[in-house]
Amino acid sequence: MKRFAITGVLLAAGAIGALGLAPPQPFAAGKAAISAGGQGTMAFSSEHETDDDTGIGYLRFGIRGGETVSGTLLFAAEHHHGMFPDIVVQLGNVQEASFKEHSVKFTGQGLLHDDQVTITVRAWDHGKSKADRFAIECVDPAGHVRFQADGHLVRGDIRIGDSDGEVQP
């Protein structure tokens, strides 16, 4: 029931658009670009002082790089076996992104529930050899880590590719 409740929250929210999160903008013509995207379910462990247990997270993101960077992220997680997510992270405007052959790191200002935080995400595309990995950290303006999670996808996919969406070798 928990999985359906969290998934329902993401779907009811329109996953990105209904939350007021802007979709990624097109690339400038003639510039090399890179993209990353993913959606799925992950099992994670949290190393934050107050969240020292495991949880299930649902993620959806899309990032485009090149001359300008744009992208969005929605992450919802459940720690305590309730009906609704107790962690909701929204990133409506990616400010920085760095791409490697099979990974991306991106940051921006967003919300942990209704609180302003700096969000840093790392995602790894392992192809079909093993499960993709996703890590997220939310830091408040005072520099305190408010939430962090790291784990492998149990369902879904993360893709790191060029501007045409092709996965790099």
C-alpha positions as CSV (number, residue, x, y, z in Angstrom):
1,M,0.0,0.0,0.0
2,K,2.9,2.4,0.8
3,R,4.4,2.1,-2.7
4,F,1.0,3.0,-4.2
5,A,0.5,6.0,-1.9
6,I,3.9,7.5,-2.7
7,T,3.6,6.8,-6.4
8,G,0.1,8.3,-6.2
9,V,1.6,11.5,-4.7
10,L,4.0,11.8,-7.5
11,L,1.4,11.1,-10.2
12,A,-1.2,13.4,-8.6
13,A,1.4,16.1,-8.5
14,G,1.9,15.7,-12.2
15,A,5.4,14.5,-11.3
16,I,7.0,17.8,-12.2
17,G,4.6,20.3,-13.9
18,A,1.9,20.6,-11.3
19,L,4.5,21.4,-8.6
20,G,5.5,24.6,-10.5
21,L,8.8,23.0,-11.6
22,A,9.9,24.3,-15.0
23,P,10.7,21.6,-17.6
24,P,14.3,21.6,-19.0
25,Q,14.9,24.3,-21.6
26,P,16.2,23.6,-25.1
27,F,19.9,23.7,-25.9
28,A,21.6,26.6,-27.7
29,A,22.1,25.7,-31.3
30,G,25.5,24.4,-32.3
31,K,26.7,23.6,-28.8
32,A,27.7,20.1,-27.5
33,A,25.3,19.0,-24.9
34,I,24.9,16.2,-22.5
35,S,21.7,14.9,-20.8
36,A,20.8,12.7,-17.9
37,G,17.5,11.4,-16.7
38,G,16.0,8.8,-14.6
39,Q,13.0,7.5,-12.8
40,G,12.4,4.6,-10.5
41,T,12.3,3.2,-7.1
42,M,15.4,2.8,-4.9
43,A,16.2,1.2,-1.6
44,F,18.4,3.5,0.5
45,S,20.1,3.9,3.8
46,S,20.3,7.3,5.5
47,E,23.4,8.3,7.5
48,H,21.8,11.5,8.9
49,E,21.8,11.5,12.7
50,T,18.1,11.4,13.0
51,D,17.4,9.1,10.0
52,D,19.6,6.1,10.7
53,D,17.3,3.6,9.2
54,T,16.5,2.5,5.6
55,G,13.8,3.6,3.3
56,I,12.2,3.4,-0.1
57,G,12.6,6.4,-2.4
58,Y,10.8,7.3,-5.7
59,L,12.7,9.6,-8.0
60,R,12.3,11.4,-11.3
61,F,14.7,13.8,-12.9
62,G,15.9,15.2,-16.2
63,I,19.0,17.3,-16.8
64,R,20.4,19.0,-19.9
65,G,23.8,20.5,-20.1
66,G,25.8,22.4,-22.6
67,E,26.1,26.2,-22.8
68,T,23.3,26.5,-20.3
69,V,22.2,23.9,-17.7
70,S,18.6,23.2,-16.9
71,G,16.6,20.4,-15.3
72,T,14.3,19.3,-12.6
73,L,14.0,16.7,-9.8
74,L,11.3,15.2,-7.7
75,F,12.1,12.8,-4.9
76,A,9.7,11.3,-2.4
77,A,10.7,8.7,0.3
78,E,9.1,6.8,3.1
79,H,11.0,5.7,6.3
80,H,8.3,4.8,8.7
81,H,5.9,2.5,6.8
82,G,3.1,5.1,6.6
83,M,0.6,5.8,3.9
84,F,2.3,8.9,2.6
85,P,5.9,10.0,2.0
86,D,7.6,11.7,5.0
87,I,10.3,13.1,2.7
88,V,9.5,15.2,-0.3
89,V,12.4,17.0,-2.2
90,Q,11.7,19.3,-5.2
91,L,14.4,20.9,-7.4
92,G,12.9,23.2,-10.0
93,N,16.0,24.7,-11.5
94,V,19.4,22.9,-11.7
95,Q,22.1,25.5,-11.3
96,E,25.2,23.4,-12.0
97,A,25.9,20.0,-13.5
98,S,29.0,18.0,-14.3
99,F,28.9,15.0,-16.5
100,K,31.3,12.0,-16.7
101,E,31.0,9.0,-19.0
102,H,28.5,7.1,-16.8
103,S,27.6,9.6,-14.1
104,V,26.2,13.1,-13.4
105,K,26.4,15.4,-10.4
106,F,24.0,18.3,-10.2
107,T,23.1,21.0,-7.7
108,G,20.6,23.7,-7.1
109,Q,18.3,25.5,-4.7
110,G,15.1,23.6,-3.9
111,L,12.7,22.5,-1.2
112,L,12.8,19.8,1.4
113,H,9.1,19.9,2.2
114,D,8.6,23.7,2.4
115,D,12.1,24.5,3.7
116,Q,14.8,26.0,1.4
117,V,17.8,23.8,0.9
118,T,20.7,23.3,-1.4
119,I,20.3,19.9,-3.1
120,T,23.2,17.9,-4.5
121,V,22.5,14.8,-6.5
122,R,24.8,12.1,-7.9
123,A,23.5,9.5,-10.3
124,W,25.3,6.6,-11.9
125,D,24.3,4.7,-15.0
126,H,25.6,1.2,-14.8
127,G,24.0,-0.1,-18.0
128,K,22.7,-3.6,-17.7
129,S,25.7,-4.9,-15.7
130,K,24.3,-3.9,-12.3
131,A,21.7,-1.7,-10.7
132,D,22.0,2.1,-11.3
133,R,22.8,4.2,-8.2
134,F,21.3,7.5,-6.9
135,A,22.4,9.7,-4.0
136,I,20.8,12.9,-2.7
137,E,21.8,15.4,0.0
138,C,19.8,18.4,1.3
139,V,21.7,21.1,3.2
140,D,20.0,24.0,5.0
141,P,21.2,27.6,4.8
142,A,23.1,27.2,8.0
143,G,25.1,24.3,6.5
144,H,23.4,21.4,8.3
145,V,22.6,18.2,6.4
146,R,18.8,17.9,6.7
147,F,18.4,14.7,4.6
148,Q,20.6,12.4,2.7
149,A,20.1,9.0,1.0
150,D,22.2,6.7,-1.2
151,G,21.2,3.5,-2.8
152,H,20.6,1.4,-5.9
153,L,17.5,1.4,-8.0
154,V,15.4,-1.7,-7.5
155,R,13.1,-0.7,-10.4
156,G,13.6,1.9,-13.1
157,D,16.5,3.3,-15.0
158,I,19.1,6.1,-15.0
159,R,20.5,7.2,-18.4
160,I,23.5,9.4,-19.0
161,G,23.8,10.4,-22.7
162,D,24.3,13.0,-25.3
163,S,21.8,15.7,-26.4
164,D,19.9,13.2,-28.5
165,G,19.4,11.0,-25.5
166,E,21.7,8.2,-26.6
167,V,23.5,6.5,-23.8
168,Q,27.3,6.8,-24.1
169,P,29.3,3.7,-24.4
